Amino acid sequence: MPIIKDQQITENNWTFVADDAPLAGGNITVTLKRWLEEKAALKNHAGKVGIRIAPLDSTANLTQEDWSHISLVELEFPAFTDGRLFSAAQLLRSRDGYRGEIRAVGNFISDQVFY
């Protein structure tokens, strides 16, 4: 499925892998819960690995070493009226020092994309 990145439509080369699904090849994202439970195996994954963060997830316990293995953070918006993940994005940059790509997934409206 195409995505909008850098104000252009481009192909998405990432696959989200649910907690109960086997790990796929290529670039994958997993839930924060799965990262915390399986990070030893995920650090050895052949492709890039990202995490998907839900509104109630906290990244406060992730270390700089964790962040060095995470190439993408997906913020999962359950409803366009739920703005908690905009604060999470700010914390990723300011508190966690994350400099990689951050994506919004789920239910948001186009006017919110640049936040």
C-alpha positions in Angstrom: 0.0 0.0 0.0 1.4 3.4 -0.9 2.2 6.0 1.7 2.8 9.8 1.8 6.4 10.5 2.7 8.3 13.8 2.2 5.1 15.1 0.6 5.2 12.4 -2.2 3.4 9.2 -2.7 5.8 6.3 -2.4 5.7 2.6 -1.8 5.7 1.3 1.8 8.5 -1.3 2.1 7.6 -2.2 5.7 5.3 -5.0 7.0 3.6 -4.9 10.4 3.8 -8.3 12.1 1.1 -9.0 14.7 2.1 -10.4 18.1 0.6 -13.8 17.2 2.2 -14.1 13.7 5.5 -15.5 12.8 8.3 -13.0 11.9 8.4 -12.2 8.3 11.4 -11.4 6.2 12.3 -7.9 5.0 11.6 -4.7 6.9 9.1 -5.3 9.7 7.4 -3.5 12.5 6.3 -5.1 15.7 4.4 -3.9 18.8 6.4 -2.4 21.6 5.3 -5.4 23.7 6.8 -7.8 21.2 10.0 -5.8 20.9 10.4 -6.0 24.7 9.7 -9.7 24.8 11.8 -10.8 21.7 14.4 -8.0 21.3 17.3 -10.5 21.3 15.9 -12.2 18.2 14.7 -9.0 16.6 18.2 -7.4 16.9 19.4 -10.3 14.6 16.6 -9.9 12.1 17.9 -9.8 8.5 15.9 -6.7 7.6 15.3 -3.4 9.4 13.1 -3.5 12.5 10.6 -0.9 13.7 8.1 -0.7 16.6 4.5 0.3 16.7 3.4 2.3 19.6 -0.2 2.5 20.9 -1.5 5.4 23.0 -1.0 3.6 26.4 2.5 2.4 25.6 5.5 4.0 27.2 9.0 4.1 25.7 10.6 5.4 28.9 12.3 2.0 29.6 13.9 1.7 26.2 17.6 2.2 26.3 19.9 4.0 23.8 21.0 0.5 22.7 17.3 -0.4 21.9 16.9 2.8 19.9 20.1 2.0 17.9 18.3 -1.1 16.5 14.9 0.6 15.8 14.7 2.1 12.3 11.1 3.2 12.3 8.5 4.1 14.9 4.8 3.8 13.9 2.3 5.7 16.1 -1.0 3.9 16.0 -3.9 6.3 16.2 -7.1 4.5 17.3 -9.3 7.5 16.4 -8.6 10.9 14.8 -9.9 12.5 18.0 -7.2 10.9 20.1 -4.1 13.1 20.1 -2.0 11.5 22.8 0.5 10.2 20.3 1.4 13.7 19.2 2.8 14.1 22.7 4.5 10.7 22.3 6.2 11.8 19.1 7.5 14.9 20.9 8.9 12.7 23.7 10.5 10.4 21.2 12.6 13.3 19.9 13.2 15.2 23.2 13.4 12.6 25.9 14.4 9.5 24.0 16.7 11.2 21.5 15.2 9.2 18.6 16.2 10.6 15.3 14.8 8.0 12.9 11.5 8.0 10.9 8.2 8.4 12.7 5.0 7.5 11.0 1.3 7.9 11.8 -0.8 4.8 11.2 -4.5 4.2 11.9 -7.2 6.8 12.1 -6.0 10.4 11.6 -7.0 13.1 9.2 -4.8 14.7 6.6 -4.7 18.1 8.5 -2.9 16.3 11.4 -0.1 14.8 9.4 2.4 17.6 9.9 2.0 17.6 13.7 
